[in-house]
Amino acid sequence: MRKVLLVLCAAAALVCDVRAVQAGNVYINDEKIEALTKEVVLKNVDVRIDTKGNVFISAKGVKVTPAPGARAAAPAAPAAEGQVGRRYYLVTMQNRPGATQYKVDLFINGKWTRQVHSKHAQEIADLSRSFKSGRNTVHLVATKDYGGGPRVSASPADYYDVVIGEGNESGGRIFLERRLVEFRLTADQTDGRQSGHTVEIR
């Protein structure tokens, strides 16, 4: 178990004291690791270690097959105070990519988080780490951006939506179960736009 923990900690670029966590268990995508037949190296993963020494690893595209007779996947541990227990995503949608010519800067709790642009067909981002449990503020600032070229459209029918919500990922697709923020921009608009929200994060 110690060797497994060392490999997983190194893959996540964490500085770990193995003695502090060896009494806990290791879970990959909520599947408890009972035994390994070979060394495992995981890259680009999210790692969470609770106060009991349990190591929870989220590794996209990795499927863990329990050993014969092993217990079913352990339920996700409850989030610690201040941590987010659900997943939150930003998704952009539009009827005609690039028509509105808007870029939008996103600020969460007063901190700049990312920028999205209508020139991209669609953008999806996991914002879970940017939120904290409880009340959060979301501020979106939209700026017209012609990119040095002509105006593409002046039609109010051409829209660009920035949506933030609680959801989950399945089969490479994002499903929003609860929408928290919806910000729509249309091509007939040319001025800067702003939208502020207070949201409850679970």
Phi, psi and omega per residue, in radians:
M1 nan -0.639 -3.119
R2 -1.095 -0.723 -3.133
K3 -1.116 -0.713 3.118
V4 -1.059 -0.777 -3.117
L5 -1.132 -0.683 3.126
L6 -1.098 -0.736 3.136
V7 -1.125 -0.775 -3.088
L8 -1.199 -0.680 3.117
C9 -1.127 -0.739 3.137
A10 -1.137 -0.691 -3.136
A11 -1.111 -0.533 -3.127
A12 -1.591 0.077 3.136
A13 1.016 0.738 3.128
L14 -1.849 2.677 2.994
V15 -1.780 1.888 -2.999
C16 -2.058 2.530 2.928
D17 -1.703 1.831 -3.032
V18 -1.058 -0.586 -3.122
R19 -1.079 -0.465 -3.096
A20 -1.373 -0.355 -3.046
V21 -2.077 -0.083 -3.015
Q22 -1.155 -0.314 3.124
A23 -1.364 -0.244 -3.115
G24 -1.553 -2.983 3.131
N25 -2.022 2.830 3.111
V26 -1.968 2.289 3.120
Y27 -2.171 2.300 3.012
I28 -1.985 2.059 -3.069
N29 0.912 0.779 3.098
D30 1.192 0.206 3.105
E31 -1.846 2.097 -3.105
K32 -1.191 2.334 3.119
I33 -1.585 1.905 -3.138
E34 -1.520 -0.703 -3.113
A35 -2.801 2.699 3.108
L36 -2.190 2.493 3.102
T37 -1.643 -0.239 3.096
K38 -2.686 2.876 -3.138
E39 -1.145 2.458 -3.123
V40 -2.050 2.288 3.054
V41 -2.140 2.130 -3.126
L42 -2.003 2.412 3.112
K43 -2.111 2.683 3.103
N44 0.939 1.006 -3.114
V45 -2.096 2.819 3.012
D46 -1.831 2.291 -3.095
V47 -2.177 2.344 3.067
R48 -2.280 2.301 3.108
I49 -2.054 2.123 -3.126
D50 -1.503 3.106 -3.056
T51 -1.229 -0.217 3.098
K52 -1.610 0.005 3.132
G53 1.563 0.083 3.084
N54 -1.310 2.395 -3.117
V55 -1.913 2.078 -3.136
F56 -1.918 2.087 -3.076
I57 -2.045 2.214 3.047
S58 -1.829 2.013 -3.097
A59 -2.218 1.871 -3.096
K60 -1.102 2.316 3.075
G61 1.457 0.007 -3.139
V62 -1.748 2.231 3.126
K63 -1.970 2.198 -3.128
V64 -1.799 2.212 3.113
T65 -1.796 2.017 -3.113
P66 -1.099 2.571 3.081
A67 -1.165 2.673 3.130
P68 -0.943 2.273 3.132
G69 1.489 -0.076 -3.136
A70 -1.263 2.726 3.125
R71 -1.226 2.805 3.086
A72 -1.163 2.918 -3.104
A73 -0.966 2.406 3.131
A74 -1.266 2.505 3.104
P75 -1.158 2.598 -3.137
A76 -1.048 2.382 -3.141
A77 -1.213 2.550 3.125
P78 -1.116 2.557 -3.117
A79 -1.197 2.463 3.075
A80 -1.240 2.872 -3.121
E81 -1.003 2.270 3.139
G82 1.591 -0.310 3.140
Q83 -1.569 2.720 -3.128
V84 -1.588 2.256 -3.124
G85 -1.633 -0.317 3.133
R86 -1.900 3.081 3.116
R87 -1.867 2.415 -3.097
Y88 -2.236 2.328 -3.033
Y89 -2.240 2.632 2.932
L90 -1.835 2.320 3.119
V91 -2.349 2.302 3.049
T92 -1.822 2.556 3.135
M93 -2.491 2.526 3.108
Q94 -2.751 2.735 -3.124
N95 -1.469 -0.448 -3.126
R96 -2.549 1.801 -3.068
P97 -0.921 2.251 3.079
G98 1.484 -0.097 -3.040
A99 -1.224 -0.644 -3.071
T100 -1.421 -0.425 3.112
Q101 0.984 0.853 3.083
Y102 -2.071 2.494 2.927
K103 -2.008 2.567 -3.057
V104 -2.268 2.193 3.053
D105 -1.697 2.328 -3.107
L106 -1.886 2.254 3.082
F107 -2.100 2.243 3.082
I108 -2.056 2.140 -3.091
N109 0.934 0.713 3.073
G110 1.407 0.007 -3.102
K111 -1.928 2.270 3.089
W112 -1.081 2.302 -3.051
T113 -1.956 -0.834 3.120
R114 -2.968 2.984 3.079
Q115 -2.197 2.418 3.046
V116 -2.111 2.770 -3.039
H117 -2.485 2.453 -3.121
S118 -1.180 -0.222 3.122
K119 -1.230 -0.276 3.084
H120 -1.614 2.404 -3.086
A121 -0.992 -0.826 3.074
Q122 -2.775 2.500 3.080
E123 -2.214 2.411 3.118
I124 -2.304 2.326 -3.133
A125 -2.481 2.420 3.055
D126 -1.476 2.023 -3.087
L127 -1.779 0.108 -3.001
S128 -0.924 -0.721 -3.090
R129 -1.272 -0.273 -3.134
S130 -1.485 -0.252 -3.124
F131 -1.741 2.840 2.996
K132 -2.182 2.748 3.134
S133 -1.132 2.338 -3.137
G134 1.894 -2.578 -3.066
R135 -1.445 2.309 3.119
N136 -2.322 2.700 3.068
T137 -1.902 2.442 3.104
V138 -2.197 2.244 -3.115
H139 -2.285 2.168 3.112
L140 -1.992 2.326 -3.130
V141 -2.139 2.023 -3.101
A142 -1.813 2.388 3.134
T143 -2.284 2.320 3.081
K144 -1.184 2.346 -3.082
D145 -2.425 1.764 -3.127
Y146 -1.396 -0.205 3.105
G147 1.107 0.468 3.131
G148 1.415 0.054 -3.135
G149 -1.998 -3.003 -3.130
P150 -1.357 2.944 3.063
R151 -1.261 2.285 -3.058
V152 -1.433 -0.720 -3.068
S153 -2.651 2.642 3.034
A154 -2.171 0.303 -3.064
S155 -1.530 2.310 3.071
P156 -1.209 -0.216 3.116
A157 -1.341 -0.330 3.094
D158 -1.533 2.040 -3.024
Y159 -2.183 2.808 3.079
Y160 -2.413 2.015 -3.096
D161 -1.866 2.353 2.994
V162 -2.015 2.039 -3.057
V163 -2.105 2.376 3.050
I164 -2.149 2.284 -3.112
G165 -2.751 3.001 3.084
E166 -1.590 2.325 -3.095
G167 -2.908 -2.744 -3.140
N168 -2.640 2.902 3.141
E169 -1.977 2.332 3.125
S170 -2.575 2.208 3.120
G171 1.055 0.539 -3.141
G172 1.398 0.111 3.136
R173 -2.050 2.572 3.134
I174 -1.736 2.273 3.089
F175 -2.051 2.031 3.124
L176 -1.554 2.079 -3.123
E177 -1.628 -0.431 -3.122
R178 -2.540 1.972 3.137
R179 -1.465 2.285 -3.129
L180 -1.852 -0.623 -3.088
V181 -2.386 2.330 3.033
E182 -2.345 2.129 -3.081
F183 -2.256 1.985 -3.103
R184 -1.922 2.362 3.056
L185 -2.147 2.542 -3.135
T186 -2.207 2.774 -3.010
A187 -1.195 -0.379 3.140
D188 -1.304 -0.262 3.109
Q189 -1.440 2.490 3.120
T190 -2.233 -0.249 -3.094
D191 -1.536 2.960 3.070
G192 -1.273 2.528 -3.109
R193 -2.260 2.586 3.092
Q194 -2.368 2.665 3.125
S195 -2.563 2.155 -3.123
G196 -1.999 2.494 -3.092
H197 -2.521 2.610 2.960
T198 -2.016 2.151 -3.039
V199 -2.178 2.633 3.076
E200 -1.739 2.131 -3.093
I201 -1.879 2.347 -3.098
R202 -1.794 nan nan
